[in-house]
Amino acid sequence: MKNLLLCVLSSVLLWLAWPTMPVTPLIFLGFLPLLYITEKVRHRTKYFGLVFLSLLLWNVATTWWVGNTTLPASGVFANSFNALLMSIPWLAYKNTRKRLPEMMSYFALIVYWLTFEYIHQTWELSWPWLVLGNAFAGRPGWIQWYEFTGVSGGTLWVLLANIAIYQVWKRARIYDLSIAQILRYEIWKPAAIIVIPLLISAVLRPSPDNPAHHTGVVIVQPNIDPYDEKFTDNTAQQQLGKFIRLTNEKADSNTRYIIWPETALFPAGAWESQLNYQPEIMAIRDMLRQYPKARLITGAVTMKQYNPTDEVPASARYMQDGTPWEPYNTALQIDTSQHIQIYHKYELVPGVELTPYVRYFSFLKTLALDFGGISGSYGRTPAARLLTNPADSINVFPTICYESVFSNYVGAGVKEGANLLVVITNDGWWGNTEGHRQHLQYARIRAIETRRWVARSANTGISAVIDPAGNVYQPLPYWKEGVINANVTPRYNYTFYVKNGDLISKGAIIFCILLIVHAFVSRFIPGVRHAENNQ
């Protein structure tokens, strides 16, 4: 019963520390119960059950909203599967304790967890929502140093602090230390781990913006119900009229960008080769003639046919005549010329927009979830990486919905030359839950990592502007239509993180490989094994 209560305690601490809950410092205590259980529980199956239960409860408490759809079973699977994957680093840590000294085992736990988080951002079953460094998304004043480390630096911070505090508690029990002795001899270690990053963050700030580069943006939040209105037949023109009306409320001669949310255009799809002939595009160009310096960045659903000489991806669909084609979750940049720039969403939501590893398991195509519009796997064939504006020397990196959660992906986009970030999303699928609030908070981390302004247009909210220090301006209330007129500033310098990537995770992967090799060798060479401490 004691171990069970400790599992629940761990999940509660992690939940209370997560955005947008108010008790962020609890993240430095969240893994203490699991560290204790790892030492005390010998039976592997029982240990796995306890760890899995704790992580499952944390997942459910924090991201239960993924099941707040027309398919609640999808949330059950997502939370359970993610908890199972999170258990792997803990199982590896438990096994490592049998071969390595205690401090080396702690190091291994950090390495395993960082490697897990990195992999979980790169494979087709990705779900980086609960990367530990995201816990500080609502506290940008704590994490200005993410411009050097990225979000993985926050993960390292959390793990180091938990281990250090656990060591203090453990030594206090073993040596029967008084509170005075703990404060005098022990507490300085975890205090230094927690306080030093806070002090560094207090003195770090992005360089000042150049007022001459201020750029006017208009961000539209139409508040179109994704279930009952967005994908309803014969409503596309009505929705377009709403977008244009809201845009005209705030656009003026200083506007350089107008931003509409994900899938604003063509909810039923439009062929990319015929975009210039679509009535929606013609109406948009009529609107843009009132604001000749403006460009529209908008979400859309587009489609592409493959020619006989093209390499056809495994995710492609086929018409009745055998012609292969693919749909895309797309961002378009439209101006008054006939040239439309096209960006395809790459980081697709598993199970909804992407059937994982369909090239190996084609039968999985039938299992894709249908949330409206074109169901099944969307294409990942690259189009433009940046939406360029040579007249104003601006390159926009558009991220569509889920993509804004991927630290490495956004950093790579900025490294290619983006000086402004745009997030277009539709967070209305999960209702008025923590989902849309957490999603907004994570965009603050992308702003800090890259030191870029972020203009965020969300169908049902929360739309906002975020500065390079992670401060949020003009947030529009959830489930309300509205328009933002704001100034953002393109920035041209690169942070250490953007230039060098996620060095912490890359280092962890190297050490993880070495630990795996050591584990393999120790099975066959006597004397390499280290007996687990009798604690």
N, C-alpha and C positions, 0 to 999 in steps of 0.2 A: 504493500500500500504506500509506503514511504517513497519508493522509486516512482510509482505512478503519480503521486502528488508533485514530485519534482519535475516530471515531464510536463504536467499541466502548468506548473510555475514558469518553466522556460518559455512555453508558447505564449503565456500571458504577458511576460516581460517583453518579448519580441514584438507582440501585437501592440502593446501600449507605446512602444518606442517608434512605431512605424508611422510615416505620414498618412493621414494628417492628424494623428493622435498627438496630445500635447507633451508627452513625457519622453522626449528623445534620449536623454541621458541613460535611460534604462537599457538601451542597446548595449552598453558596456557591462551589463550584468546578465544579459539574456542567455548566454551559453554556459554560465556557471553550473546550473544543475546538470547539464549534459556532460560537462567535464567530470563532475563527481560520479555520475552514473557509469561513465567509461571506466573509472578506476574500480568501482565496487562490484559491478555486475560481471560475473565470469562467464555465464552461459551465453553463447553467441546468439542463439535464436531469441532468447529473452532480451538481450541487449538490443538487437535489431528491432524488435517489437516496440521497445520503449522509445528508442530514437525516432523511429518512423512515426509513432503516435504523436510525439512532441512536435515534430516538423509538420505533420499533417494538421494538427490543431492550429499551428501558426499560419500555415497556408490558408486554411479555411477562414480563420478570423480576419486575415488581412486581405485576401482576394476572393472571398465568397461570391462577390458580385459577378465573377466570370460566368456563373451559372444563372444569373438573373436575366435570362433570355427566354425565348420560346423553347429552348432545349436545355433544361436544367441539368440533364445528365452530362452535358459537356463540361460543366463546372466541377462536377464530382470527379470526373476523370482527370481534368487538368490539375486540380489540387492534389489528388492522390498520386498521380504520376510525378508531379514535381517534388512532392515529399519523398517519394521513393528515390529519385535521383539525388536529392539532398542528403539522403542517408549514406550514400556511397563514400563520401569523404570521411564520415565518422566511422564507418566500418573499416576503412583503410587505416585510419588513425588507431583504432582499437587493435588491429593486427600489427601495426608498426611498434606498438608499445612492447610487444613480445621480443623484439629484436634490438631496439635502440634504447639508449638512456632517456630519462624523462624529458630533459630539455630538448633533445633531438626529436623526440616524439611530438612535442608541441610545435616545433618547427615544421615537422611533416604535416601536421594538421593544417597549418596555415598554407603550406604548399598545395595540399590536396584540395582545399576549399577554393583557393584562387584559380587552380587549374580547372576545377569544375565550373566556376563562374565564366571563365573564358570560353570553354567549350560550349557552354549553354548560350553563348551569344553567336556562335558560328555554325552550328549544325541546323538541320531543318526542323528540329523539334524545339527550337529556341524559346526560352521564356526568361528573359533577364529582369523581370519585374521586381524580383526579390533579391537582387544583388545587394549585399550588405551595405555597400557605400551609398545606396539610395536612401538609407534611413535618415540622412542629413539633408534631404532635398528641401525641406521646409526651414532649414537653418543655414542659409547661404553665408551668413557671417562667420560660420564655423569652418567653412571648407573652401575658402578662396585659394588655398594651395592645390586644389584639384587642377589648376592650370598646369601643374607640373606632373601630377600622378594620374589624373583621370579618376574615375569612380573607384577603380581598384585600390587606390590609396586609402579610401574610406573603409573598404573591406579589411585591408591590412590593419588599420587603426582599431577597428572593432575587435578583431581577433586578438591582437596584442594586448589590448586593455582587458579583455575577458580573462586571458591566461594570466596576466600579471595580478589581477585582483584575486583570482582563484589561488594563486601561489601564496599570496598574503594570508588568505583565510586558512589555507592548509598548514602553513608554518605556524600560525597562531594556535592551531589545534595541537599540532605535534609537540611544540615547545611550551605550550600553556602560557603564551605571552599575554601580558596585561594590555589594556587599551593604551596606556602610556607608552609601553614598549613598541606596540604596533605603530603608533603615530611617530615615534622617534626613529625606529630602525627599518620599518617595512613599507609604510604607506607611500614613501617618496617615489618608489618605482612606478606603480600604476598612476600616481598623480602626475609624474613627469610625462608618461606616455599620453595621458589625456590632455594635459595643459599645454605642452609645447606646441602641438598643432594649432590649438586655439590662439596662442600668442602669435604664431606665424601668420595665421589668418587675419589677425587684428591689424597687422601692418601691411598686408598685401592688398592692393587695389588695382583695377585695370587702369591703364593710361587714359588720360582725358580724351574725350571725343573732340574732333575738329569741327567746330560749328559750321565751317564752310561746306562740310559734307552732309549736313542734315538732309534727310530724305523723307518726304511726306508719304505716309502709307494710310490707306483706308482699309479696314478689316471688317468684313461683314459676318454677322452671326444670324442666320435666317430662322433658326429654330423650327426646322421641318422634322416632324415625327418620322423616325426611320422605319417604324413598323406600319403605321396606318396611312402615311402620306408620301414618303419619299419615293418609294418604288411602285406606287399605284399607277395603273394605266391612265394615259391621257392627262397627266398633271404636269408634265415636263415644262410646257410653255407657261403655265401658271406659276410654277416655281421660278422660272427664269425672270418673269416679270417682277417677282418679289425681290430677287437679287438686284435687279437694275434699280428698282425703286429705293432700296436701302442704300445702294451705292451713291445715288444722286443726292441723298440727304447730307452726305459729308464730303464728297469729292469736290476738289476745286482746282485752280490752275497750278497749285503747288504739288499736287498729287503725282507721285512717280509710280507707285504700285497700288493696285487694288487687289485684295486677297479674298477669295471665296473658299469655302471648306471642301473637304474630301467629297468626291462624287457629286459635286454641285451640278455638273453637266452630264447629259446622256446616261441617266441611270439604267437604261436598257441597252446601252452600248452604241458606239458610232465607229465606223471604219476610219482608221487613221488616214488612209489615202483619199478620203472624201471629206475631211474636216472643213475645208474652206467652203464647201457647198452646203453645209448644215445651216438651217435657219437660225439656230442659236448663235452660231459664230457671226453671222451677218448682223444680228441684233446687237451683239456685243460690240462689234466694230462701229456701229452707229452710235452707241453710247460713248465709246472711247474718243470719237471725234470731238466730243465736248471737252475732253481732257487730253490734248494731243501729246503731252509728255508722259502720259501714264501707260502702264502695261498691266494687264490682268493676269494674275496667277490663280488658277482655279483647279480644283479636283474634277476628274471626269472618269468615266468608264469608256475605254477605247478598245478597238479590236484590230487585229492585223492578220491578213492572209499570207501564207507562205508560198513562194514560187517553187516550181519543181526543182530548181537548182539550190534552194536554200537548205541549210541543215535544220531539220525539224526536231524540236525538243520533245522529250517523252511526255511532257504535260500537255502537248497540243491536242486539240479536239479536231474532229473531222466532219465536214459537211456530207450531205447525202451523195455528192458526186466524188467524194474522196479528197477534197481540197482541205489541207490542214490550216487551222487558224487558232489564235489565242486571244483571250481577253486580258486587259491590263487595268490595274488600278493606277491611274495616271494623274500627273500634274501637267497642265498646259500653261504656256506663257503666250498670251495673245496681245497683239498690238494692231494698229491700223493697216499694216502691210499684209501681204499674203503669206508671210512666213510665220508658222506656229512652231514653237519649240516644245518638245515632248520629253517628259521624264517618266519612267516606269518605276513604280514601287518595287523594291527588291526584297526588303525584309517583310515577308508576308506572314500573316497570322496562321500558325499551324492548325489544320483541321477546318478552317473557315475559308482562307484564301489559298492555302497551300496544302496539298496532300503529300506528306513527307515521303521522300524516297520512292515516288511513284515510278521512277525509271526502273526500279528493281521489283516493285510490287504493284503491278498495274491494276490488280483487282481492288486496290484501296481507293481508286477514283470514285467508286460508288458510295463511299463513306463520308464524303465532304458534307459539311453542314450548310444549310441554306438559311441565310439571314435576309434574303431579299436581293433583287437584282439578278445578276448572272452568278449562279452558284457553281461550286467546284473550284479546282485549282486555277489561279490566275498565272499569267506568264511572268517570267523573270528576265526575259530577253532585254539586255541593256539598251537604253536609248541615250539621250543626253544626260550627263551627270550634273551639269550646272545649267541654270537658265541665265543667259548672258544679256547684258545691257551695255554695249560698248559706248553709247552716247553718254551715259553717266558713270562709266567705269565701275559697274556693279555686277557681281556674279552671285546669284542666289543659289543656295543649296536647299532644295525643297525636301522636306521629310513628310511622309504621309502616315499619319496616325502612329502605329506601332513602331515605325522606324525611329521616332524621336527618343525611344528608350535605349537605343543601341549606342553606347559611348564610342566604341571603335569605329562604327559605321559613319557617324556624324563627324568625328575627328578626321577621318580619311577624306570626306567631302570637303572639309575646310582646307585640308592640305592641298587639294587640287586647285584651290584658288577662290573658294567662296568667301565673300566678305559680309554676307548677310544670310541669316537662317530664317526659313519660313516653315512653319508647321501647319499643315492642313489636316483636319481630323473630323471624325464623326463619332463622338463618345456617347451618343444617345442610346446605343444598343443596350447598355447596362443600367439605364435609368439613373435616378438621382442617388447614386451610391458613392462610395469612396473611389471608384474607378476613375471617374473624370477628374476628381480633385487630385489624386495621386499623379495622374498623367500630366496635369499642368505643372505640378511640383518638379517632376523629373526634367521638364524643359529648362528649369532654372539651372540644373547641373550642366546641361549642354552649353548654356550661355557662359558659365564660369570656365568650363574646360577649354573652350575655344575662344573666349573673350569676344563673342559676337552678339549683336542684338538679335533677338528672336521676335518675329511677328507671328502670332498664333491665331488661326481662324478655326473655330470649332463649331460645327453645325448647331448643336444645342448648348454649347458652352463647355468650358469656360474659355472665351477668347480673351486675349491680352497681349501686351507688349512687355518684353523682358529685356533688361539692360545687361551689359557684360558682367556685372557683379551679381546677377541673379535676382535683382529686384523686379517685382511685378507692378506694372502700371495699367490703369484703366481696365481692370478685369470686368467682363460683362457677366451678369448673374446667369446661373444655369436655368435653362428652359424659358429664356426670354429672348426675343429678337432684339437686335441692336447693332450699332455701328461704332467703330473706333476711328478717330482721326488723330494720328500721332506722328511724331518725327522719330526716325531711327537713323543710325549713323553707320554706314559701311566702314569696316575696319580692315587694315591691310597687314598688320603684324601677326605673327604666328606664335602661339604659346609653345612652351617646351613639350607639352603633351602632344600637341598637333604635329610638331616637327618630328618627334621621336617615337610616338605611339605609346602603347601600354607596356612600358618596360617592366613594371612589377609583375604582370601576368606572364610575360615572356620569360622572365627569370624563374618564376614558379614552375612553368612547364619544364624547363631544363632540369630543375631539381627534382621534379616529379618523376621524370624519366630515370634519373640516377637512383631515386628511391626504389623504383620498380625493379631496376637492374639489381640493386642490392638485395631486395627481397627474393629475387630469383636465385641469385648466387648463394644466399644464406641457406637455402633449402638443401643444397648439395655439398657445401663446404663446412665441415664441423669447425666450431670455434668462432664463426662469424655471428652466430645467433647470440643475442643478449637476452638473458632471462628477464622476464617481466618483474618489475619491482613488486615486492610483497607488501602492498599498501592497502 
